[in-house]
Amino acid sequence: MAKTLQKNILKAYFLVTYLIVLYLVSDAVSFSSIYEQGWLPFSFLVIAFLLYGLYYLLPALVITTLTCAISQRLNPNSTRPAYIAAVLTGGITTLLMYANAKIFSLYGMFFNGFILNLLITPGGIESLGGSSASDVGFALIALGFLSVQALVLWLVHRIYSKHNAPNLSFRLLPRSAIALTLLVHLGFALDRYSTEQLHVVAESIPFYQTVSAKGFFKALGFKPQRDTKLKIKGKLNYPLQPLNVEKPAKPLNIIWLTSESWRADTLNEHIMPNSWQFAKSAANFTRNYSTGNGTRMGVFGMFMGIPGNYWFPFLESRRGAAIIDVLQQQQYQMSLYTSAKFTYPEFDKTIFAHVPSEMLHDDNKAATGWENDRNNVDRMLSFIDQRDPSKPFFTFMFFESPHARYYFPPESVIAEPYRDDINYATIDKKTFREDIKPIKNRYINSVHHLDMQFGRIFDYLKTHQLLDNTIVIMIGDHGEEFMEHGFWGHNSTFVDEQVLTPLVIYAPGMQPLVSNDMTSHMDVIPTIMPLLGVTNPASDYTTGYNLLKGEKRDYTYISDWDKVAYVDDEVKIIQPVNSNGFMTVKASRANDAPLADHEQKSILQNKQTAMLQLVKDLSKFFKKKQTTSSQ
């Protein structure tokens, strides 16, 4: 009798937990818009939504069932271990689904490889810039989910113990779930060979798993409408030819200043007066596209001069930047600083893989990014002071001031009102919509503080007469969106606000210029390398252009973890790369305005030549090119 009672209690408990999971997931599903697409997409959505709610609970069900079986074998009257397992696993499941829904609402993506990398890589969590208030909030939320599950179990136990509650039977559930699973996934696979109505629907189901059934449908005579996944693999071959370097008679120093989340429209005389004034004596490129919508691909592209999708083979090969090889060959004194970590993203294993660890300084002591920026500028200027003047130097600084949560000292306030803090644990999309102006004002104040640090460097260079023999590069890793297109921050889409950054290059003796032409992070290296004595054609080591020679580009590429965006003056085309999911090619206008379905099809047809060039550029630095498409 006790055993039957426990089973009924656990069945009822997991039924309630299942409904909670569905409620949490529903926030990411646009039922109304998909309903308007017709009965087929909507039916597919409802069935998949109900099925996947069960899949999310499977680990909790399995763990609780095993715990129950083991505890009853040891003590037939023991119920506590199974109940504890049910509360813990149910609480963890609902908490994860809540976190996943929050990530989706803010950033438009579910938990994926990028987020997993952020969690497990040293320095990843620190890069989020969370506050103590956020930490407390997260702890309280986790405790809340566990408390809710404990309350559910207590209520169910009370009902079944004191009332004649009905016995619950799910005898047909396994067979029904298996049948519906086959129906949904084979239906999705068939749709890939026919109407292609279900891909967008499946994207709204967290962790939807695709089934292609290629052999089965091929045997039936089906052919896919079009190939959408680009698979590019091979052995890295970078640069294509050994670099020939003719050491300049007077080697130039290099100061490379990169800032987190520095969007293009903040480089103006109000927010950044010091940088604005300095840019007047340099080359200021006002329409510069990052090579990524996140730090990893953005910084990689500016130092490598190639698309950000090459990050993965470079990381696997532990291959550093060619410009570092050139600098070391010429015995440059080096000292590199970041207010984040060189381990996240893994720049110590890619760009700076060949730089001795004692030259990589990320031992930040302060609590906030702006304080670390200020301290690291002190250290960088001290390094320049103490250098050997008979040898050239290279120094790099990565600034964190404009990183969310956008911290700054009181003297940097130029935009009011601003939010006191951003608590990641409690903030949501609705809050951002209603409170975006004071949040953006925080960002503006933090960028103004960035400018104050830049100003210290400019003053030092002028005071010590270093501008006659020093290259200065000012650039952002990527931009930052403030709900202009429905999201906050970066890493989510390829809209201009997330990918346009300032680019200012100063070189001794150059004529100042302001260019409104399209440029890219990929253009920095081919612009700088000839100044260091590299005589190879730029095509040996880059897909970029020499901006100081007047070379111009008609298109560029922007990457994230598993996609690349082709951008020209007309369109942005987003292409999945080496993806195991089911993402499809998407297109918008260059200004991010949406396109109707028929317009997308027409553009994709007209841009076939551009897509072929994309394949060539993404496979250019592999010894063995292997480009295939799947699904």
Secondary structure, DSSP 8 states (H G I E B T S, - for coil): -HHHHHHHHHHHHHHHHHHHHHHHHHTT--HHHHHTT-HHHHHHHHHHHHHHHHHHHHHHHHHHHHHHHHHHHH-TT--HHHHHHHHHHHHHHHHHHHHHHHHHHHHS--S-HHHHHHHHSTTTTGGG---HHHHHHHHHHHHHHHHHHHHHHHHHHHHHHHS-------TTHHHHHHHHHHHHHHHHHHHHTTT--SHHHHHTSTT------HHHHHHTT---S---EEEEE--B--SSS---B---SS--EEEEEEETT--GGG-STTT-HHHHHHHTTSEEEEEEE-SBSSHHHHHHHHHHSS-GGGHHHHHHHT---HHHHHHHHTT-EEEEEESS-STTTTGGGTTTTTS-GGGEE----SSSHHHHHHHHHHHHHHHHHHS-TTS-EEEEEEE-TTSTT----GGG--S-S--S---TTT--HHHHHHHHHHHHHHHHHHHHHHHHHHHHHHHHHHHTT-TTSEEEEEEES---EESTTS-EESSS---HHHHEEEEEEE-TT---EEEEEEEEGGGHHHHHGGGGTB-S-GGGT-S---GGGT---SEEEEE-SSEEEEEESSEEEEEEBS-SS----EEEETTS-B--HHHHHHHHHHTHHHHHHHHHHHHTTBSS-EEEEE-
